[in-house]
Amino acid sequence: MKTKVLLVGGRSKAKSLSTSLINKGYQVTVINDTLEDCVKLSEIDRLTVIHGDGTRPFVLEDASAQDADIAIAMTAKDEDNLVICELCKKKFQVKKTVALLTDPKKTDFFYKMGIDSVVCAITAITGIIEQQAFVDRITTLIPIGEGRVNIAEVPIPGTSPAVGKKLWEINLPKEVIVGCILRGDTTMVPRGDTRILAGDMLVLISSDKQEMAAIQELTGR
């Protein structure tokens, strides 16, 4: 089943983000209060467009907010984005809400109000959405014969459960191997006793559909 994403506002940002998400297989609905923007958005194939004010519950209902997995408020007004996320979370029980913020000083307040993710850049929004499909962002698929081999570059953050562990201590699927580790300016071919450090970039080689489990094991996502 496709992940359903609801975008509210955003003008040109909504156009570029919705196109990217649709191309990655998401089901996307956009709410926009400007008719001219709605006309332009309607040119995007497979995009559902609702003309209206996303701060109004009946407009969110028309957009089937209750069926959305992720709601992203990206209007030009921080207070509107807060209202939209609050409605989606509390009235329509949307699992994850994301608010675009122009004033970073309000970040803590938004989190205290129950917003799941607060960001100040459209690139960060994309990253948040794709946490549920992390491999879509970092994996290059290389066809070999009739099957596929996935080569993935996986960054290891400081919060990763793999940090400090030796490679043999990490429960990777049998179909996945760590081909090399990029550590600063150094490239190394790891052994079983190679210890993973924060900031490492691991290059994984895996058979089809096995990279997700490995990425989750390495990053905790």
C-alpha positions in Angstrom: 0.0 0.0 0.0 1.3 3.4 -1.0 2.3 5.9 1.7 -0.2 8.8 1.6 1.2 12.3 1.9 -0.8 15.5 2.4 0.9 18.8 1.5 -0.7 22.1 2.6 0.5 25.3 0.9 4.0 25.8 -0.4 3.4 27.2 -3.9 6.5 26.3 -6.0 7.8 24.1 -3.1 4.7 22.0 -3.2 5.1 21.5 -7.0 8.7 20.3 -6.7 8.2 18.2 -3.6 5.0 16.6 -4.8 6.6 15.7 -8.2 9.6 14.1 -6.4 7.3 12.1 -4.0 5.1 10.9 -6.8 8.1 9.7 -8.8 9.2 7.7 -5.7 5.8 6.0 -5.5 4.0 8.1 -2.8 0.3 9.0 -3.1 0.1 12.8 -2.8 -2.6 15.3 -2.2 -2.0 19.0 -2.2 -4.2 21.8 -0.6 -3.6 25.3 -1.8 -5.6 28.5 -1.2 -4.6 30.2 -4.5 -6.6 29.1 -7.6 -3.8 30.0 -10.0 -1.4 27.7 -8.0 -4.0 24.9 -8.0 -4.3 25.1 -11.8 -0.5 24.8 -12.2 -0.4 21.9 -9.7 -3.2 20.1 -11.5 -0.9 19.7 -14.5 1.1 17.1 -12.4 0.1 13.6 -13.3 -1.3 11.5 -10.4 -1.5 14.5 -8.0 -4.8 15.3 -6.2 -5.3 19.0 -5.8 -7.8 20.7 -3.4 -8.5 24.4 -3.6 -9.0 25.8 -0.1 -7.7 27.0 3.2 -5.8 24.2 4.9 -6.5 25.7 8.4 -10.2 24.9 8.0 -11.2 21.4 9.2 -13.8 20.9 6.4 -11.1 21.5 3.8 -8.8 19.0 5.4 -11.7 16.6 5.5 -12.3 17.2 1.7 -8.7 16.3 1.2 -9.2 13.0 3.2 -6.7 14.0 5.9 -7.9 11.2 8.0 -6.3 8.8 5.5 -2.9 10.5 5.3 0.2 8.9 6.8 2.2 12.2 6.7 0.9 15.8 6.7 3.3 18.6 5.8 2.3 22.2 6.5 4.4 24.5 4.3 2.5 27.8 4.1 4.3 31.1 4.4 2.9 31.7 7.9 4.3 29.8 10.9 1.1 30.1 12.9 -1.0 28.6 10.0 1.4 25.7 9.8 1.0 25.1 13.5 -2.8 25.1 13.2 -2.7 22.7 10.3 -0.5 20.2 12.0 -2.5 20.4 15.2 -5.7 19.7 13.3 -4.2 16.9 11.4 -2.7 15.3 14.5 -5.6 15.8 16.9 -8.7 15.8 14.8 -7.7 13.5 11.9 -5.2 11.3 13.8 -2.5 11.7 11.1 0.5 9.6 12.2 3.2 12.1 11.4 3.1 15.9 11.1 5.8 18.1 9.7 5.8 21.9 9.9 7.9 24.3 7.8 9.2 27.1 10.0 10.5 30.5 9.0 11.5 31.5 12.5 13.8 28.9 14.1 13.2 30.4 17.5 9.8 28.8 17.5 11.2 25.3 17.0 11.0 24.2 20.7 7.5 25.6 21.0 6.3 23.7 18.0 7.7 20.5 19.4 6.0 21.1 22.7 2.8 21.5 20.9 3.1 17.9 19.6 4.5 18.5 16.1 6.6 15.5 15.1 9.1 17.3 12.9 9.9 21.0 12.6 12.2 22.1 9.8 13.4 25.3 8.2 14.3 24.1 4.7 12.6 22.1 2.0 15.5 19.7 1.7 15.1 18.8 5.3 11.4 18.0 4.7 12.4 15.6 1.9 14.8 13.9 4.3 12.2 13.5 7.0 9.6 12.0 4.6 12.2 9.6 3.2 13.2 8.2 6.6 10.4 5.7 6.0 12.1 4.7 2.7 15.7 5.6 3.6 17.1 3.3 1.0 15.3 5.2 -1.8 17.6 8.2 -1.1 20.9 6.5 -0.8 20.8 3.3 -2.9 22.0 2.9 -6.5 20.5 -0.1 -8.2 22.8 -1.9 -10.6 21.2 -4.6 -12.9 23.3 -7.8 -13.2 21.8 -10.5 -15.3 18.2 -11.1 -14.4 18.6 -10.0 -10.8 19.8 -6.8 -9.1 22.6 -6.0 -6.9 22.2 -2.9 -4.7 25.1 -0.7 -3.9 24.3 1.6 -1.0 26.4 4.3 0.7 25.2 4.4 4.3 26.3 7.3 6.5 26.8 6.3 10.2 25.6 9.1 12.6 26.8 9.4 16.1 23.4 8.0 17.3 23.8 4.8 15.3 23.6 1.6 17.3 26.5 0.3 15.3 28.9 2.9 16.5 31.8 1.3 18.5 30.9 -2.2 17.4 33.1 -4.5 15.5 31.7 -5.6 12.1 31.2 -9.2 13.2 29.1 -7.9 16.1 26.5 -6.3 13.8 23.6 -8.5 12.8 23.6 -7.9 9.0 21.6 -10.2 6.7 23.6 -12.9 5.1 22.9 -11.4 1.6 24.7 -8.1 2.6 28.4 -7.4 2.8 30.3 -4.2 3.7 32.5 -3.7 0.7 34.5 -0.8 2.0 34.4 1.9 4.6 35.1 5.6 3.8 36.6 7.3 6.9 37.5 10.9 6.2 40.0 10.8 3.3 40.8 7.1 3.9 39.2 4.1 2.1 39.5 0.7 3.8 38.4 -2.8 3.1 37.0 -4.0 6.4 37.6 -7.2 8.2 35.4 -8.8 10.9 37.3 -7.1 13.7 37.0 -3.6 12.0 35.3 -1.2 14.5 32.6 1.1 13.1 33.0 4.8 14.1 30.6 7.8 14.0 31.0 9.6 10.7 32.0 6.5 8.7 30.4 5.9 5.3 29.8 2.2 4.7 29.4 0.9 1.2 27.0 -2.0 1.2 26.6 -4.6 -1.5 23.4 -6.6 -1.2 21.0 -8.7 -3.2 17.6 -7.3 -4.1 15.4 -6.1 -1.2 17.9 -6.9 1.5 19.4 -3.4 2.0 16.5 -2.1 4.1 17.2 -4.5 7.0 20.9 -3.8 6.9 20.3 0.0 6.9 18.0 -0.3 9.8 20.5 -2.4 11.7 23.3 0.1 11.0 21.5 3.4 11.5 18.6 2.5 13.8 16.1 4.0 11.3 
